[in-house]
Amino acid sequence: MTFRRLAFSNIRQSWHRYAAYFLSCVFSVTVFFLYSSFIYHPDIVSGKVSGGEMISGLIVVCQFMIMMFSFFFVLYSSSAFLRSRKKEFGLFTLFGMTKWQMRRMVIYENMIISLLAIASGMAAGAVTLKLFLMVLSHLLRIDTPLPFYISLSSIQITIIAYLLLFALITLFSLRKVGKLQIIQLIKAENQTRKPPRFSWLLFIASLVLIGSGYYMAFNTDLLNIVANFFPTIGLTFVGTYFLYTQGSTAIVKLLSYNKRYLYTGTNLLNVTQATYRIRDNARVLYTITLLSAVVLTASATFFVVDKGLQIKADAFNPFQFTVMQIHGEGSPLAMNKVKDTVESHGHQITAAITANILLAYVEDVYSFNKSAAVIGVTKYNEIAISKQFPKVKPITSGVYWIDQSEYIKYTDSSYRKSAALDKVTIKVEGMSQSYTAKVIERREQVVMTPSYTANLLFVVPDNVMLKLQSTAPAEEKRIIYNIDWTDGNEALPLVQDLKKQLAADSQHFVSNRIEDRNELSQTTSLIFFIGIFISLLFFIASGSIIYFKLFSDLQEDQAYFRSLTRIGLSLSEIRRVVNVQVGLVFFLPCVVGSVHTMFAMKTLSNLLLENIMGYASTIVCAFIVMQFIYFLAARRTYLKKIMQEIVI
């Protein structure tokens, strides 16, 4: 038998071990090829697509991440394959195979796997390329989708990149093979398993560390994010490590006191076997837990930012269509014509409010000198009724302090000092007089687009507003036209028609909710779409590592279950034990990683000042469902191999 045939035979006979690793490599090549095909697409290269250059730069960064991850994943998998084959290499050595011949066999095996993975990955990429380009075209708001096109450059760069990667990994593998000694190889699988030992102190410390990390994550906000970020990660990571190395044995010790539970059914087998399995694979499970937490947090962050920022965009555009007129006479918008235009598009006007404001700034003893806007109490209440938020009581003196930016209290220390004051002094540029008044009430509410007014809005008595307006310079006066209509999500043609009606000779600025949301959505949705492939790659790779660890102990497990059948364990009980053992390895990192992610999302929720836990839960549930599917496939293959050995 030639070495090439021997390599083929080894891969074919051990395909149950290679399958998940091979599919992970294929998916990695597929994603890399899809990204390369977009970068080298003629419409992107020629600049026909708006934003194509920026997206290409983002994809290049993703490709670099894919290559770095692929290198470490393939290196780990290759090393693990070699460790699991020590006895096989020992037998080859006893039969007279030299180290050089063994290296040749490893070279052939790696070459076969790498060439098949590259070819399969590029074939899968070519099949899905049209769909990939269609989705990207939709996210980029391209009228005509990017045509199907496979660039020669994308083929070349994919083949060269992955050939170099697999060649580098092969060199590492050959170095390991050269260091193997025959005594170590033969005795590799005859090592006695030592009883698990643990420390109550370290187990309790793991719970305290994780609990402390969770507490810090739960209470982190914009004020303490810098101080809490690294301690939170450090406490959680260290606590998780001790949880795996000490926790499994400690929990079994606690369960051993419950004799009734322990001696019911197959619980004794499940508990004792789980102790050894978790202890023996503690580092792998720890790594996969952190990998799962990173994947879930990244995916949830992409999704949450996509949804959360769109909510913020709507919040900072209270009205569907807003026009700000700078000093000058005449209106930039004829309101009667606006009504006709809105109705012609099948909508109905729900609000049309013209508000006069003054640009001002605030002075106080803490040197708090910030931009602000001033509005009369009657006009404020008119807007409040329209937007259905609480009105303020009519006043003849004093001022209402309205925060239109919920972030200002976290980002401006002088503001936090000023917020404790009972009085404020409001000044308008160019006026010698100022208005000093008592703060009646403070509220957080976006009343009108903050970029056209200010983050701080002061509601003053109507007579004060009239007095300030009569003496204020024209440069500080603004007129805000706020328009709302029904079914605003489907009103892009209407917005475009209204913008055409604006008077060309007036000085004005326009803001509208739908175009701002679409522009933001284009960026965030695209980042989410591109990033989700990276997350899927991490997910598949982590599942592959679990799959491989499961099958690397297959011969030992077959002997274990064979001995159980000899002492009277039925096939149905064997299946139950297998379900528990396989499920534990698959779902323990998944559950712990998911809990880590939910606390990380709580931190993000605090930073965004928005409740995004529902969106985060969606991603976590999707991850658990995918892990369950992966578990079913792995359990089926694993159980089949076990049953083949014990059923005679």
C-alpha positions as CSV (number, residue, x, y, z in Angstrom):
1,M,0.0,0.0,0.0
2,T,1.4,3.4,-1.0
3,F,1.5,6.3,1.5
4,R,-1.2,8.2,-0.6
5,R,-3.6,5.2,-0.3
6,L,-2.8,4.8,3.4
7,A,-3.6,8.5,3.9
8,F,-6.9,8.1,2.1
9,S,-7.7,5.0,4.1
10,N,-6.9,6.8,7.4
11,I,-9.2,9.7,6.5
12,R,-12.0,7.4,5.3
13,Q,-11.9,5.1,8.4
14,S,-11.8,8.1,10.8
15,W,-14.3,10.3,8.9
16,H,-16.5,10.5,12.0
17,R,-13.6,12.4,13.6
18,Y,-12.7,14.5,10.6
19,A,-16.3,15.5,9.6
20,A,-16.9,18.5,11.9
21,Y,-13.3,19.8,11.5
22,F,-13.7,19.5,7.7
23,L,-17.0,21.3,7.6
24,S,-15.6,24.1,9.7
25,C,-12.8,24.5,7.3
26,V,-15.2,24.5,4.3
27,F,-17.4,27.2,5.9
28,S,-14.3,29.3,6.6
29,V,-13.2,29.1,3.0
30,T,-16.8,29.8,1.8
31,V,-17.1,33.0,3.8
32,F,-13.6,34.2,2.8
33,F,-14.4,33.5,-0.9
34,L,-17.8,35.4,-0.7
35,Y,-16.1,38.4,0.9
36,S,-13.3,38.3,-1.8
37,S,-15.9,38.1,-4.6
38,F,-17.6,41.3,-3.3
39,I,-14.3,43.2,-2.9
40,Y,-13.2,42.3,-6.5
41,H,-16.7,42.8,-8.1
42,P,-16.4,45.1,-11.1
43,D,-19.1,47.5,-9.8
44,I,-17.3,47.8,-6.5
45,V,-13.9,48.3,-8.0
46,S,-15.1,50.9,-10.5
47,G,-16.8,52.9,-7.7
48,K,-20.3,52.6,-9.1
49,V,-21.7,51.6,-5.7
50,S,-22.0,54.3,-3.1
51,G,-20.3,53.3,0.1
52,G,-18.6,50.3,-1.6
53,E,-15.1,51.4,-0.7
54,M,-16.0,51.7,3.0
55,I,-17.7,48.3,3.0
56,S,-14.7,46.7,1.2
57,G,-12.5,48.1,3.9
58,L,-14.7,46.5,6.6
59,I,-14.8,43.2,4.7
60,V,-10.9,43.2,4.5
61,V,-10.8,43.5,8.3
62,C,-13.3,40.6,8.6
63,Q,-11.1,38.5,6.2
64,F,-8.1,39.1,8.4
65,M,-10.1,38.0,11.4
66,I,-11.2,34.9,9.5
67,M,-7.6,34.0,8.6
68,M,-6.4,34.5,12.2
69,F,-9.2,32.5,13.6
70,S,-8.8,29.7,11.0
71,F,-5.1,29.5,11.8
72,F,-5.5,29.0,15.5
73,F,-8.5,26.7,15.0
74,V,-6.8,24.5,12.5
75,L,-3.6,24.5,14.6
76,Y,-5.6,23.3,17.7
77,S,-7.5,20.7,15.7
78,S,-4.4,19.4,14.0
79,S,-2.6,19.1,17.4
80,A,-5.6,17.4,18.9
81,F,-5.7,14.9,16.0
82,L,-2.1,14.0,16.5
83,R,-2.5,13.5,20.3
84,S,-5.5,11.2,19.8
85,R,-3.5,9.1,17.3
86,K,-0.4,8.4,19.5
87,K,-1.2,4.7,19.9
88,E,-1.7,4.4,16.1
89,F,1.6,6.1,15.5
90,G,3.2,3.8,18.0
91,L,2.0,0.7,16.1
92,F,3.2,2.1,12.8
93,T,6.6,2.6,14.4
94,L,6.7,-1.0,15.7
95,F,5.9,-2.2,12.2
96,G,9.0,-0.4,11.0
97,M,7.7,3.0,9.8
98,T,10.4,5.6,10.1
99,K,9.7,9.2,11.4
100,W,10.2,10.5,7.8
101,Q,7.7,8.0,6.5
102,M,5.3,9.0,9.2
103,R,5.8,12.7,8.3
104,R,5.0,11.8,4.6
105,M,1.8,10.2,5.7
106,V,0.8,13.3,7.7
107,I,1.7,15.5,4.8
108,Y,-0.6,13.5,2.4
109,E,-3.5,13.5,5.0
110,N,-3.2,17.3,5.5
111,M,-2.9,17.8,1.7
112,I,-6.1,15.8,1.0
113,I,-8.1,17.6,3.7
114,S,-6.9,21.0,2.7
115,L,-7.5,20.5,-1.1
116,L,-11.0,19.1,-0.5
117,A,-11.8,21.9,2.0
118,I,-10.7,24.6,-0.5
119,A,-12.5,23.1,-3.4
120,S,-15.7,22.4,-1.5
121,G,-15.6,25.8,0.2
122,M,-15.2,27.6,-3.1
123,A,-17.9,25.5,-4.7
124,A,-20.3,26.4,-1.9
125,G,-19.3,30.0,-2.2
126,A,-20.0,30.0,-6.0
127,V,-23.5,28.4,-5.4
128,T,-24.5,31.0,-2.7
129,L,-22.7,34.0,-4.3
130,K,-25.8,35.3,-6.1
131,L,-27.9,35.3,-2.9
132,F,-25.1,37.0,-1.0
133,L,-24.8,39.8,-3.6
134,M,-28.6,40.2,-3.6
135,V,-28.7,40.6,0.1
136,L,-25.8,43.1,0.1
137,S,-27.5,45.0,-2.7
138,H,-30.6,45.3,-0.7
139,L,-28.8,46.5,2.4
140,L,-26.8,49.0,0.3
141,R,-30.1,50.3,-1.2
142,I,-28.8,49.6,-4.8
143,D,-31.7,49.9,-7.3
144,T,-30.3,47.2,-9.6
145,P,-28.8,44.2,-7.6
146,L,-25.1,43.5,-8.2
147,P,-24.9,40.9,-11.1
148,F,-23.5,37.5,-10.5
149,Y,-19.7,37.6,-11.1
150,I,-16.8,35.4,-10.0
151,S,-13.5,37.3,-10.2
152,L,-10.3,35.5,-11.0
153,S,-8.6,37.6,-8.3
154,S,-11.1,36.3,-5.7
155,I,-10.3,32.7,-6.7
156,Q,-6.6,33.2,-6.6
157,I,-6.5,35.0,-3.3
158,T,-8.7,32.4,-1.6
159,I,-6.6,29.4,-2.9
160,I,-3.2,31.1,-2.1
161,A,-4.3,32.2,1.4
162,Y,-5.6,28.8,2.5
163,L,-2.8,26.8,0.8
164,L,-0.4,28.9,2.8
165,L,-2.4,28.5,6.0
166,F,-2.6,24.7,5.7
167,A,1.1,24.5,4.7
168,L,2.0,26.4,7.8
169,I,-0.1,24.1,10.0
170,T,1.5,21.1,8.3
171,L,4.9,22.3,9.3
172,F,3.8,22.6,13.0
173,S,2.3,19.0,12.7
174,L,5.6,17.6,11.3
175,R,7.5,19.2,14.2
176,K,5.2,17.5,16.7
177,V,5.5,14.1,14.9
178,G,9.3,14.3,15.0
179,K,9.3,14.7,18.8
180,L,7.1,11.6,19.5
181,Q,8.9,8.8,21.3
182,I,7.8,5.2,20.9
183,I,7.3,4.5,24.7
184,Q,5.1,7.6,25.0
185,L,3.1,6.5,21.9
186,I,2.4,2.9,23.2
187,K,1.6,4.0,26.7
188,A,-0.6,7.0,25.6
189,E,-3.9,5.3,26.2
190,N,-2.8,3.2,29.2
191,Q,-2.6,6.1,31.6
192,T,-4.6,5.4,34.8
193,R,-7.2,7.9,35.7
194,K,-6.6,9.6,39.0
195,P,-9.6,10.2,41.2
196,P,-10.8,13.8,40.8
197,R,-9.6,16.2,43.5
198,F,-10.9,19.6,44.3
199,S,-10.7,22.5,46.8
200,W,-13.8,23.8,48.6
201,L,-12.0,27.1,48.9
202,L,-11.4,27.4,45.1
203,F,-15.0,26.3,44.4
204,I,-16.4,29.0,46.7
205,A,-14.0,31.5,45.2
206,S,-15.2,30.7,41.7
207,L,-18.8,31.5,42.7
208,V,-17.7,34.7,44.5
209,L,-15.6,35.8,41.5
210,I,-18.4,35.1,38.9
211,G,-21.0,36.7,41.2
212,S,-18.8,39.8,41.6
213,G,-18.3,40.0,37.9
214,Y,-22.0,39.8,37.3
215,Y,-22.7,42.4,39.9
216,M,-20.3,44.8,38.3
217,A,-21.7,44.1,34.8
218,F,-25.2,44.7,36.1
219,N,-24.3,48.1,37.6
220,T,-21.9,49.4,34.9
221,D,-23.0,52.6,33.1
222,L,-21.4,55.5,31.3
223,L,-20.0,56.9,34.5
224,N,-18.0,53.8,35.5
225,I,-17.5,51.8,32.3
226,V,-13.8,52.6,32.1
227,A,-13.2,51.5,35.7
228,N,-15.4,48.4,35.5
229,F,-14.6,47.0,32.1
230,F,-11.4,45.0,32.6
231,P,-12.1,44.0,36.2
232,T,-15.5,42.6,35.1
233,I,-14.0,40.5,32.4
234,G,-11.1,39.3,34.6
235,L,-13.3,38.3,37.5
236,T,-15.7,36.4,35.2
237,F,-12.9,34.6,33.2
238,V,-11.0,33.5,36.3
239,G,-14.2,32.5,38.1
240,T,-15.3,30.4,35.1
241,Y,-12.0,28.6,35.0
242,F,-12.2,27.5,38.7
243,L,-15.9,26.6,38.2
244,Y,-14.9,24.0,35.6
245,T,-11.8,22.7,37.4
246,Q,-13.3,22.6,40.8
247,G,-17.0,22.9,40.5
248,S,-17.9,19.6,38.8
249,T,-16.2,17.6,41.6
250,A,-17.7,19.8,44.3
251,I,-21.2,19.4,42.9
252,V,-20.8,15.6,42.7
253,K,-19.6,15.6,46.4
254,L,-22.7,17.5,47.3
255,L,-24.9,15.1,45.3
256,S,-23.2,12.1,47.0
257,Y,-24.9,13.1,50.3
258,N,-28.3,12.6,48.6
259,K,-28.3,8.8,48.6
260,R,-31.9,8.6,47.4
261,Y,-31.1,10.5,44.2
262,L,-27.7,8.9,43.6
263,Y,-29.1,5.3,43.7
264,T,-32.1,6.0,41.5
265,G,-31.9,4.7,37.9
266,T,-28.7,5.6,36.1
267,N,-27.9,8.7,38.2
268,L,-24.8,7.2,39.8
269,L,-23.3,6.4,36.4
270,N,-24.3,9.9,35.1
271,V,-22.8,11.7,38.1
272,T,-19.5,9.8,38.3
273,Q,-18.9,9.8,34.6
274,A,-19.8,13.5,34.3
275,T,-17.2,14.3,37.0
276,Y,-14.4,12.6,35.0
277,R,-15.6,14.0,31.7
278,I,-15.7,17.6,32.9
279,R,-12.5,17.3,34.9
280,D,-10.6,15.8,31.9
281,N,-12.0,18.4,29.5
282,A,-12.0,21.4,31.8
283,R,-9.7,23.5,29.7
284,V,-11.5,22.7,26.5
285,L,-14.9,23.4,28.1
286,Y,-13.6,26.6,29.6
287,T,-12.2,27.8,26.2
288,I,-15.5,26.9,24.5
289,T,-17.5,28.7,27.1
290,L,-15.5,31.9,26.6
291,L,-15.7,31.4,22.8
292,S,-19.4,31.0,23.1
293,A,-19.7,34.1,25.3
294,V,-17.7,36.2,22.8
295,V,-19.7,34.9,19.8
296,L,-23.0,35.5,21.5
297,T,-22.0,38.9,22.8
298,A,-20.7,40.0,19.4
299,S,-23.8,38.7,17.6
300,A,-26.2,40.2,20.1
301,T,-24.3,43.5,20.0
302,F,-24.5,43.6,16.2
303,F,-28.3,42.9,16.4
304,V,-29.0,45.1,19.3
305,V,-27.0,48.1,17.8
306,D,-28.9,47.6,14.6
307,K,-32.3,47.7,16.3
308,G,-31.4,50.0,19.2
309,L,-30.0,52.8,17.1
310,Q,-33.0,52.8,14.9
311,I,-35.2,53.3,18.0
312,K,-32.9,56.1,19.0
313,A,-33.1,57.6,15.6
314,D,-36.9,57.7,15.9
315,A,-36.7,59.1,19.4
316,F,-34.5,62.0,18.3
317,N,-36.8,62.8,15.4
318,P,-40.1,63.2,17.3
319,F,-41.9,64.4,14.1
320,Q,-42.0,62.8,10.7
321,F,-40.8,65.9,8.9
322,T,-39.1,68.9,10.5
323,V,-37.9,72.2,8.9
324,M,-35.9,74.7,10.7
325,Q,-36.0,78.2,9.3
326,I,-33.1,80.5,10.2
327,H,-33.7,84.3,10.6
328,G,-35.5,85.8,7.6
329,E,-39.0,86.6,6.4
330,G,-41.4,84.3,4.6
331,S,-42.1,80.7,5.2
332,P,-40.1,77.9,3.5
333,L,-43.2,75.7,3.5
334,A,-46.8,76.5,2.5
335,M,-48.8,74.5,5.1
336,N,-52.0,74.3,3.0
337,K,-50.0,72.8,0.1
338,V,-48.3,70.4,2.6
339,K,-51.7,69.0,3.6
340,D,-52.7,68.4,-0.1
341,T,-49.4,66.7,-0.8
342,V,-49.8,64.4,2.3
343,E,-53.3,63.4,1.4
344,S,-52.4,62.8,-2.2
345,H,-50.0,60.1,-1.0
346,G,-52.7,58.4,1.0
347,H,-51.8,59.8,4.5
348,Q,-53.5,62.1,6.9
349,I,-52.0,65.1,8.8
350,T,-52.0,64.4,12.5
351,A,-49.9,67.4,13.6
352,A,-48.7,70.6,12.0
353,I,-47.1,72.9,14.6
354,T,-45.0,76.0,14.0
355,A,-42.8,76.8,17.1
356,N,-40.7,79.9,17.7
357,I,-37.6,79.3,19.7
358,L,-34.5,81.3,20.8
359,L,-31.0,80.0,20.9
360,A,-29.4,80.8,24.3
361,Y,-26.9,79.6,26.8
362,V,-26.8,79.0,30.5
363,E,-24.6,80.6,33.1
364,D,-24.2,79.7,36.8
365,V,-21.7,79.6,39.7
366,Y,-20.2,76.3,38.5
367,S,-19.1,77.9,35.2
368,F,-21.7,75.8,33.4
369,N,-21.8,77.5,30.0
370,K,-23.8,75.4,27.6
371,S,-26.0,75.9,24.6
372,A,-29.7,75.8,25.2
373,A,-33.0,76.8,23.5
374,V,-36.0,78.7,25.0
375,I,-39.7,78.1,24.2
376,G,-42.9,79.5,25.6
377,V,-45.1,77.3,27.9
378,T,-48.2,77.4,25.6
379,K,-46.3,76.2,22.5
380,Y,-44.6,73.5,24.6
381,N,-47.9,72.2,25.8
382,E,-49.2,72.2,22.2
383,I,-46.4,69.9,21.2
384,A,-46.9,67.8,24.3
385,I,-50.5,67.2,23.5
386,S,-49.6,66.3,19.9
387,K,-46.9,63.8,21.0
388,Q,-48.9,62.5,24.0
389,F,-46.4,63.2,26.7
390,P,-47.2,65.1,30.0
391,K,-47.9,68.8,29.8
392,V,-46.5,71.4,32.2
393,K,-48.5,73.7,34.3
394,P,-48.9,77.3,33.0
395,I,-46.5,79.6,34.8
396,T,-45.9,83.3,35.3
397,S,-42.4,83.0,36.7
398,G,-39.8,80.3,36.9
399,V,-38.6,77.8,34.3
400,Y,-39.0,74.2,33.4
401,W,-35.7,72.4,32.6
402,I,-36.1,69.8,29.8
403,D,-33.2,67.4,29.0
404,Q,-33.4,66.4,25.4
405,S,-30.3,64.3,25.6
406,E,-30.3,61.4,28.1
407,Y,-26.6,61.1,27.8
408,I,-25.6,64.6,28.9
409,K,-25.8,63.7,32.6
410,Y,-23.2,61.0,32.1
411,T,-20.8,62.8,29.8
412,D,-20.7,66.3,31.2
413,S,-19.4,66.7,34.8
414,S,-20.3,70.4,34.9
415,Y,-23.9,69.6,33.9
416,R,-24.1,67.2,36.9
417,K,-23.1,70.0,39.2
418,S,-25.5,72.4,37.6
419,A,-28.4,69.9,37.8
420,A,-28.3,70.4,41.6
421,L,-29.0,74.2,41.4
422,D,-32.3,75.7,42.2
423,K,-31.9,78.7,39.9
424,V,-30.4,79.2,36.4
425,T,-29.4,82.2,34.4
426,I,-30.4,82.1,30.7
427,K,-28.6,84.5,28.3
428,V,-29.1,85.2,24.6
429,E,-26.1,86.1,22.6
430,G,-26.1,89.8,21.7
431,M,-28.4,90.8,24.5
432,S,-27.3,92.6,27.6
433,Q,-30.2,91.4,29.7
434,S,-30.5,87.9,31.1
435,Y,-33.3,85.9,32.6
436,T,-32.6,84.4,36.1
437,A,-35.4,82.1,37.4
438,K,-36.1,79.2,39.7
439,V,-36.1,75.7,38.3
440,I,-39.7,74.4,38.9
441,E,-39.1,70.9,37.6
442,R,-36.6,68.9,35.6
443,R,-37.7,66.4,32.9
444,E,-36.1,64.1,30.3
445,Q,-38.0,64.4,27.1
446,V,-37.1,64.9,23.4
447,V,-39.6,67.7,22.4
448,M,-38.1,68.7,19.0
449,T,-35.1,67.5,17.0
450,P,-32.2,68.3,19.4
451,S,-29.8,69.2,16.5
452,Y,-32.1,72.0,15.5
453,T,-32.8,73.2,19.1
454,A,-30.4,72.1,21.8
455,N,-29.8,69.3,24.2
456,L,-31.2,71.6,26.9
457,L,-34.6,73.2,26.4
458,F,-36.0,75.8,28.8
459,V,-39.8,76.4,29.0
460,V,-40.4,79.9,30.1
461,P,-43.6,82.0,30.7
462,D,-45.2,83.3,27.5
463,N,-44.7,86.9,28.5
464,V,-41.0,86.3,29.1
465,M,-40.7,84.6,25.7
466,L,-42.4,87.5,24.0
467,K,-40.0,90.0,25.7
468,L,-37.0,88.0,24.8
469,Q,-38.1,87.6,21.2
470,S,-38.7,91.3,20.8
471,T,-35.2,92.3,21.8
472,A,-33.2,89.2,20.6
473,P,-31.0,89.5,17.5
474,A,-32.4,87.9,14.4
475,E,-29.4,85.5,14.2
476,E,-30.6,83.8,17.4
477,K,-34.2,83.3,16.3
478,R,-35.4,80.1,14.8
479,I,-38.8,78.9,13.5
480,I,-39.4,75.1,13.7
481,Y,-42.1,73.6,11.4
482,N,-43.1,70.2,12.9
483,I,-45.3,67.9,10.7
484,D,-46.7,64.4,11.5
485,W,-48.9,62.1,9.5
486,T,-50.3,58.6,9.6
487,D,-48.3,55.5,8.6
488,G,-44.9,57.2,8.5
489,N,-42.9,54.1,7.8
490,E,-44.1,54.0,4.2
491,A,-43.7,57.7,3.4
492,L,-40.4,58.0,1.5
493,P,-42.0,59.3,-1.7
494,L,-44.0,61.8,0.3
495,V,-40.8,63.1,2.1
496,Q,-39.1,63.5,-1.3
497,D,-42.1,65.5,-2.7
498,L,-42.2,67.8,0.4
499,K,-38.5,68.5,0.1
500,K,-39.1,69.6,-3.5
501,Q,-41.7,72.1,-2.3
502,L,-39.3,74.0,0.0
503,A,-38.7,77.6,-1.0
504,A,-35.3,78.0,-2.6
505,D,-34.8,81.5,-1.4
506,S,-35.2,80.7,2.3
507,Q,-32.5,79.7,4.7
508,H,-33.5,76.4,6.2
509,F,-32.5,72.9,7.2
510,V,-34.6,69.7,6.9
511,S,-34.8,66.6,9.0
512,N,-37.1,63.7,8.6
513,R,-37.4,60.4,10.4
514,I,-37.6,58.0,7.5
515,E,-34.5,59.1,5.7
516,D,-32.5,59.2,8.9
517,R,-33.7,55.7,9.9
518,N,-32.9,54.3,6.4
519,E,-29.4,55.8,6.4
520,L,-28.7,54.4,9.8
521,S,-30.3,51.1,9.0
522,Q,-28.1,50.8,5.9
523,T,-24.9,50.9,7.9
524,T,-26.0,48.9,11.0
525,S,-27.8,46.2,9.0
526,L,-24.8,45.8,6.7
527,I,-22.4,45.5,9.7
528,F,-24.8,43.0,11.3
529,F,-25.0,40.9,8.1
530,I,-21.2,40.9,7.6
531,G,-20.5,40.3,11.2
532,I,-23.0,37.4,11.6
533,F,-20.8,35.3,9.3
534,I,-17.9,35.7,11.6
535,S,-20.1,34.7,14.5
536,L,-21.3,31.7,12.7
537,L,-17.8,30.7,11.9
538,F,-16.9,30.9,15.6
539,F,-20.0,28.9,16.5
540,I,-19.3,26.1,14.0
541,A,-15.7,25.9,15.1
542,S,-16.6,25.7,18.8
543,G,-19.1,22.9,18.0
544,S,-16.4,21.2,16.0
545,I,-14.0,21.2,19.0
546,I,-16.7,19.6,21.2
547,Y,-17.5,17.1,18.5
548,F,-13.8,16.2,18.1
549,K,-13.3,15.8,21.9
550,L,-16.3,13.6,22.0
551,F,-15.0,11.2,19.4
552,S,-11.3,11.4,20.5
553,D,-12.4,9.3,23.5
554,L,-14.6,7.0,21.5
555,Q,-12.6,3.7,21.9
556,E,-12.4,4.2,25.7
557,D,-16.1,5.0,25.8
558,Q,-17.0,1.9,23.8
559,A,-15.0,-0.2,26.2
560,Y,-16.8,1.5,29.1
561,F,-20.3,0.9,27.7
562,R,-19.4,-2.6,26.7
563,S,-18.5,-3.4,30.3
564,L,-21.8,-1.8,31.5
565,T,-23.9,-4.1,29.2
566,R,-22.0,-7.1,30.7
567,I,-23.2,-6.2,34.2
568,G,-26.8,-5.9,33.0
569,L,-27.4,-2.4,31.8
570,S,-30.1,-2.4,29.0
571,L,-29.8,-0.6,25.7
572,S,-32.4,2.0,26.6
573,E,-30.4,2.8,29.8
574,I,-27.2,3.0,27.7
575,R,-29.0,5.6,25.4
576,R,-30.1,7.6,28.5
577,V,-26.5,7.7,29.8
578,V,-25.2,8.7,26.4
579,N,-27.8,11.5,26.2
580,V,-26.7,12.9,29.5
581,Q,-23.0,12.6,28.8
582,V,-23.2,14.1,25.3
583,G,-25.7,16.7,26.3
584,L,-23.5,17.8,29.2
585,V,-20.5,18.5,27.0
586,F,-22.6,20.3,24.4
587,F,-24.9,22.4,26.7
588,L,-22.8,23.2,29.7
589,P,-20.5,25.7,27.8
590,C,-23.6,26.9,26.0
591,V,-25.6,27.6,29.1
592,V,-22.7,29.2,31.0
593,G,-21.7,31.3,28.0
594,S,-25.3,32.4,27.5
595,V,-25.5,33.6,31.1
596,H,-22.2,35.5,30.6
597,T,-23.7,37.1,27.5
598,M,-27.0,38.2,29.2
599,F,-25.0,40.1,31.8
600,A,-22.8,41.6,29.1
601,M,-26.0,42.7,27.3
602,K,-27.2,44.3,30.6
603,T,-24.1,46.4,30.5
604,L,-24.8,47.4,26.9
605,S,-28.4,48.1,27.8
606,N,-27.1,50.5,30.5
607,L,-24.7,52.2,28.1
608,L,-27.4,52.7,25.4
609,L,-29.9,53.8,28.0
610,E,-32.4,51.5,26.3
611,N,-33.9,48.1,27.3
612,I,-32.4,45.8,24.7
613,M,-32.7,42.5,26.7
614,G,-35.5,41.3,24.5
615,Y,-33.3,41.6,21.4
616,A,-30.4,39.9,23.3
617,S,-32.6,37.0,24.3
618,T,-33.6,36.5,20.7
619,I,-29.9,35.9,19.7
620,V,-29.3,33.7,22.8
621,C,-32.4,31.5,22.0
622,A,-31.3,31.2,18.4
623,F,-27.8,30.1,19.5
624,I,-29.3,27.5,21.9
625,V,-31.6,26.1,19.1
626,M,-28.5,25.8,16.7
627,Q,-26.6,24.1,19.5
628,F,-29.4,21.7,20.0
629,I,-29.4,20.8,16.3
630,Y,-25.7,20.3,16.5
631,F,-26.2,18.1,19.6
632,L,-28.8,15.9,17.8
633,A,-26.4,15.3,14.9
634,A,-23.4,14.5,17.1
635,R,-25.4,12.3,19.5
636,R,-26.8,10.3,16.5
637,T,-23.3,9.6,15.1
638,Y,-21.8,9.0,18.5
639,L,-24.6,6.6,19.6
640,K,-24.4,4.7,16.4
641,K,-20.7,4.1,17.0
642,I,-21.3,3.0,20.6
643,M,-24.2,0.6,19.6
644,Q,-22.1,-0.9,16.8
645,E,-19.6,-1.9,19.4
646,I,-21.8,-3.2,22.1
647,V,-24.6,-4.9,20.1
648,I,-23.4,-8.3,18.9
